[in-house]
Amino acid sequence: MNEAKSNESEREALIRWRSDTPGCGIRVHLNNAGASLMPAVVKDAITAHLGREAIEGGYEAADAQAPALAAAYTAVADVIGAAARNIAVVRSATDAFALALSAFDFAPDDVILTSSDDYISNQLMYLSLAARRGVRVVRAPDGPMGGVDLRAMEELLDRERPKLVALTWIPTNSGLVQPATAVGALCKAAGVPYLLDACQAVGQIPVNVREMQCDYLASTARKFLRGPRGIGFLYVSDAALARGDYPLLVDMRGAEWTAPDTFALVEDARRFETWESSSALVLGLGAAAQYALMQDAAMVTRRAQALAAQARTRFASIRGVRGLDRGEQLCAIATFTVEGRIARDLVLALRERGINTSSQSRGDAVIDLTRKGAETLLRVSPHYFNTEDEIETAARALEKLLA
Ligand SMILES: Cc1ncc(COP(=O)(O)O)c(C=O)c1O
């Protein structure tokens, strides 16, 4: 954390966060699990570079900003306890996850060991690999409180000898936090590669790849990290780089064409990148990472989770609203089903009243929402810059809508 901010009280920090964030004065933004509000410094980094591209030329502007672009990789790496050489900047978390999966040469009957709560697009990728490559998808059962049962995971690692363990740390559709660190330790002990989707975790809870012991970690910029849309990143461990892992379809950014029939991979994680990318968005991602690094991480996590806990209690007190979150550890995502109402309609009605939330339907999380008996859910995801009053405002608005 920045020295200058280390003595700041939570109240002082809140005032600063809100004045750093123009959107705070305009809307009650409780959709940080969708896309958070960018601080002004992030927007400025992006627009300034677009301005330079228009005047100097896109390639020339990128050359001129080479040190700032390099600093963006370092900042992203610092957020997750890695080094810049381990970071590939890609289009999204989904892109990052797919690139990591593509580094494994799956053969028929190879097992991907995962969970029931993995993100929809990840589940679709596993199923696609099952259909195309004959992979077997094994989902570790949940424990009694929700979240994967670690004992079952350990047994499955032993019995199935999976080619890969893939886990979504915080699923998009509930407040659950999976025991991702413990799963990392099990994978390490079993010698099985570990791919972690940390899309909802980065910027929300402390992330350290050394503690996670993961081979790969996929994330996006726009959620709790507060970066722009359209960009994400993949962490590739030194072990994966040393093994010679690379994506199925490598690009000229990732390798050198050494002779008509040979190529040589670049040394670092950029072997997972493609040549074309938006320098403006990379700078925006870098600014978001630098902004995150300047905050008191413990305060950030504590505040976001306390606001979600407030929402969980307050919303569930409204007639017809049922809380859906289960798990030993819960996070800054609170989910509800509302009797007789389609959540998307409520989201639109709240939006008209200046309140941003989001909704999902059963198809977004088939296993979880089926067992919870919910066709649709309303998702409230505060961040540290939200206030207790904003949670109350949203709850009152919902109360009125349902009256
Ligand atoms: C847990 C999780 N993983 C992955 C993704 C996909 O992220 P992106 O849209 O950046 O590909 C999301 C998006 O909501 C998510 O919540």
The ligand as an ORCA input file, in Angstrom:
! r2SCAN-3c Opt
* xyz 0 1
  C     -16.279    -16.376    -12.437
  C     -16.181    -15.826    -13.809
  N     -15.316    -16.351    -14.668
  C     -15.186    -15.894    -15.913
  C     -15.963    -14.866    -16.376
  C     -15.811    -14.403    -17.776
  O     -15.162    -13.189    -17.837
  P     -15.042    -12.456    -19.240
  O     -16.424    -11.996    -19.577
  O     -14.064    -11.359    -19.020
  O     -14.565    -13.457    -20.218
  C     -16.914    -14.281    -15.522
  C     -17.766    -13.205    -15.993
  O     -18.765    -12.861    -15.399
  C     -17.004    -14.769    -14.208
  O     -17.879    -14.252    -13.340
*
